Amino acid sequence: MHGEYKVPGGKLVAVDVDVEDGRLRDPRVSGDFFLEPDSALEDINAALAGMPAAATAEQLASALTAAVDHTVSMVGFSAEAVGIAVRRALGHATSWGDHTFEVIHGGPVHPALNVALDEVIPAEVAAGRRGPTMRIWEWDAPLVVIGSFQSVRNEIDAEALERHGMSVVRRISGGGAMFMEPGNCITYSLVVPESLVEGLSFERSYAFLDDWVLGALAEIGVDARYVPLNDIASEHGKIGGAAQKRFASGVVLHHVTMAYDIDADKMLDVLRIGREKMSDKGTKSANKRVDPMRSQTGMAREAIIDAFIAHFRGRYDTVLSDYTEDELARARELMETKFLSDDWTYRVP
């Protein structure tokens, strides 16, 4: 059996292995990584041999770490990467190439409907009615989306929110507040089976699921990098942030919002964030706009989205798709009964 894992920003690890009586037999690790001394490869293979075929990626990585001398240099890969490659060889973990992704870029909808769709689409993927999905948000009204565990009172100035004609909606994932006006940012959601991130820590799964967008940004002239835990940044400052929700059904929701051209004065008026946070978002003055995507590319927002979709489709097996009437109906019901309700919005006052 053969499995491969490409380390985000690193090297490819491949594993060929047999299974006999429930244990790994004759494992052979290879790849374009660097390893010193050469003899350490024999130690890695020996550490895997005899391990239970049901061992998790973490257990396999622990066995490797214990067996390999601390003076060994593993460059471009890690014990964790080897463990994931083994799990893929055994069919327990999947890779991007194992899936066909549905790509959705629909028209503008009520902003809270997008939040509701982030609960509906994972249920569809878990039920097998829809394949893994990447969708771009479009919305027709201003909105502040707060993280699942944030306090409304601590994050939002209620008077400023009303003055600017904005509303607040709590999403199902953690993380910070998203200041969203039509046309001022780019948001996408990825819904994938948990097998795609099997063996990855939460921190590493963020970088892994957004590795494609770093490639898309590079193609439009933005030299971006991932900053743990969940930020995408360039030399000019933060571009965007990610959030995740893992469902008991075995599906992962991963979404990212990137600033295109945000009115910093209005954002500071509505959100209770200080100067230090503003500097982190790429501006030194409240009188400036937070515009990393616009200023660094000179491109229209629509052109950037088109470039993102083209890059994603060129990188993975995809089909263009759209929301079904049933999905939209259930999302509208959730929007009215949950996401626009005070019980949900103010569950953390």
Stockholm file with secondary structure:
# STOCKHOLM 1.0

chainA/1-349         MHGEYKVPGGKLVAVDVDVEDGRLRDPRVSGDFFLEPDSALEDINAALAGMPAAATAEQLASALTAAVDHTVSMVGFSAEAVGIAVRRALGHATSWGDHTFEVIHGGPVHPALNVALDEVIPAEVAAGRRGPTMRIWEWDAPLVVIGSFQSVRNEIDAEALERHGMSVVRRISGGGAMFMEPGNCITYSLVVPESLVEGLSFERSYAFLDDWVLGALAEIGVDARYVPLNDIASEHGKIGGAAQKRFASGVVLHHVTMAYDIDADKMLDVLRIGREKMSDKGTKSANKRVDPMRSQTGMAREAIIDAFIAHFRGRYDTVLSDYTEDELARARELMETKFLSDDWTYRVP
#=GR chainA/1-349 SS CEEEEECTTSCEEEEEEEEETTEEEEEEEEESCEEESTTHHHHHHHHHTTCBTTCCHHHHHHHHHHHSCTTCEEESCCHHHHHHHHHHHTTSSCCGGGCEEEEECCCCBCHHHHHHHHHHHHHHHHHTSSCSEEEECCBSSCEEEECTTCCHHHHBCHHHHHHTTCEEEECSSCSCCEEECTTSEEEEEEEEEGGGGTTCCHHHHHHHHTHHHHHHHHHTTCCCEEETTTEEEETTEEEEEEEEEECTTSEEEEEEEEESSEEHHHHHHHBCCCHHHHHHTTCSCTTSEECHHHHHHCCCHHHHHHHHHHHHHHHSEEEECCCCHHHHHHHHHHIIIIITSHHHHTSCC
#=GC SS_cons         CEEEEECTTSCEEEEEEEEETTEEEEEEEEESCEEESTTHHHHHHHHHTTCBTTCCHHHHHHHHHHHSCTTCEEESCCHHHHHHHHHHHTTSSCCGGGCEEEEECCCCBCHHHHHHHHHHHHHHHHHTSSCSEEEECCBSSCEEEECTTCCHHHHBCHHHHHHTTCEEEECSSCSCCEEECTTSEEEEEEEEEGGGGTTCCHHHHHHHHTHHHHHHHHHTTCCCEEETTTEEEETTEEEEEEEEEECTTSEEEEEEEEESSEEHHHHHHHBCCCHHHHHHTTCSCTTSEECHHHHHHCCCHHHHHHHHHHHHHHHSEEEECCCCHHHHHHHHHHIIIIITSHHHHTSCC
//
